[in-house]
Structures are given as structure tokens and as C-alpha cells.
Amino acid sequence: MTDASRLKATVYVAGLDNAVNDKLLADAFLPFGEIVDITLPKPELPSAKEPHRGFGYVEFEAPGDAKEAIDNMDQSELFGRVIKVAQARPQKDAHEGLGSKTAVWEQEGYLAKHAVSEEDRIATGRRGQELEDIPEDPVQGLEGLDVAGPQSA
């Protein structure tokens, strides 16, 4: 099974109570089709007392089963809590986008999107030295305008 088809057959389940485990989740979603895998991500800190992070993934054999599970289980109640069931999304790269530990301007996609070529600088009439000649102080050159109101001639 390819990664894309696996993703289509996987649902994201959020709002899980701490009492929910793999077996209980499997029992809740079994009526919708053959389950291939269940994942309940563990807390990032090993000292945390919660058995999981409050969400999980259920992978079905067929994408149609995942759709049935979403249609029937979204906004239903499991262990006294309303759960959210949606189509799983691909995992983001840890080094791209918001939440990454790399500055946005250092990411490869940002540079490709926002890079200014020498050609563009020439087209706008500014070259390297001209860019340095721009005053840094936005108020520079406004010294004579310190009096407010109309002036008599």
C-alpha cells in the first residue's frame, strides 16, 4: 500500500480520555471495517502521567471504511468526552513551516519564494550602492518641519 493510499485510509481521532487505550479504540472503530493499525502518540516528556497525548490515529484496510468512520463517529461520545474524527493529514517536516526550530528566513522554501535577483534590482533602478544610500532614520531630512499648523508668508 502506498503512503498516499494509507493516508486516505487513516483517521485522526482527537479529544480522547486518558482511560482510552488501543483496545478500546479498536472496539469503537471495528464496526466500520478491518483495522490495520492504531497509534496513540505518547507524551513528549517521559515523566508525564498521561498514557497518551489525547489523540490517536486509526488506519483501516480500505479508504471507504475511513470515510464511514468519519461520518459516523465525528462529534460522538467516547468515555464521556465528545471526540473529533477527521481525515488524517500528512506529517509536516520538522524543519519547515510554523512550529519548526529553524528560522523562517533560513528555510529553503522561503529563500526560493522571496529571493530578489540582481535582474530585479536593475529593473527597479536600484543597485547595491544605491540601496546603502537610503537613510536609516525615517525622520532624517524633516528638521525644518518641527512647527505644526499653517505658516504665514
N, C-alpha and C positions, 0 to 999 in steps of 0.2 A: 504494500500500500504506500503510495507517495505521501509526502508531507502535506501537500495541499488537500488530498482526499481525507487524510487523517484529521486535519484541522476541521474540515466540514462535518466530520462525524463526532466531533468533540464539543461538549457544552461546558460552560463556565457556571458554577453554582456559588452564589455569594450569600452571606447572612447566616452561615451555619453556626449552630450552637456548639459549645465545647464538647457536649456529650455525643455528637455525631462522629462516627468513625467510618472506615472503609466499608465494613459490612452493612451498617445501617444505610449508607448512601447507595450501595449496590441494591439493597432490598427496595428502596424508594424508587429507583430508576429502572429496575428489572422489567416491569410491565411494558416498557416501551421498546425493548429489543435486547439483543445479545450485547453484553458489556465486555469490552476488550480490556480496559484499564481504568483504574480510579487513582487519582493523585490528590492528596491533601498536603499542600506545602507546609513544612514545619516552620516554627518561628525562627527569625534570624538569630536571636540570642539563645544560646543553648540553656541558659538559666531560666528561661520563661516557663511558666507553669501551664500554659495552654498547650493542648496536644497538636493544634494546627492554627493557621492564621485566619480562620473564619471563612475560607473559601476553598473550592476544590474544582477538579476537572473530571468529567465522566466521558470516556471515549467509547462510542458504540461501534458495532460492526459495520453498520450502514448509515450514511448521511440522513436518510429518511427517518431513521429511528431518533436521531438527534433532534430533528425538526419536531417530531411528535412530542419528545420530552420537553422541549421549549414551550410548545403550545399548551401542554397540559400542566406543567409544573411551575411555570413562571408565576410569581405572586401567590404561590400556595404556602401552606404552613407545614413546617417540619420541626418537631420538638418545641412547639410554642413560638417559633420565630418565622416571620414571613421571609421566604427565600427568593432570590432573584436568579433566574435561569436564562442564559443568553448564549449565543454562538460564541465559541472561543475565538480569540484573535491571535495572530502570530506574535510570538515574544519579540519585544524590541531589543535591539542591540544595546548592550550596557554602555556603549561609548557614543551613542547618537541620541539626539533629542533631549527633551526636558528630563531632568532627573539623573542625567549621566554625570559622571565625575570629571568630565572633560569640558573645558570652557567652550561655549557655542562657537566662538570665532576660531577655535583650533580644530574644529571638526571638519572632515574632508568635504562634506556636502555644503557647508556654509561657504567655504572658500570658493568652491566651484560656482555657487549661485551668486555671490556678492563681489567677486574679484573684479577690479577695474583694470582694464588693459591699457597699455600705452596708447593704443589706437583711439580709445575713448577719451583719454586725456587730451590728445591732439585735437580731436573733433570738437571738444568743448573750448578749445583755445587756451588751456592751462597746461603748463608743463611743470616738471619737478621744481624748478627755482621759483616759478610764479606761485606755486602752492605754498611755499615757505614765506612769501612776501605778505600773505594775508595776516593782518594784525590779530594777535591773540586776544586782546582786550576789546570786547564789543562796544565799550563806551569811548574808546580812543577816537579822537577827532571830533568829539562833541563838546569840547571845553567851553566854547562861546555860547552854548545853548543852555546855560545854567539858570537863566531867568525865565520864569514862566509868564504866560499871558501875552497880550498884544503889545507891540512896541511902537512908540510914536517916532515918526521920521523927522 
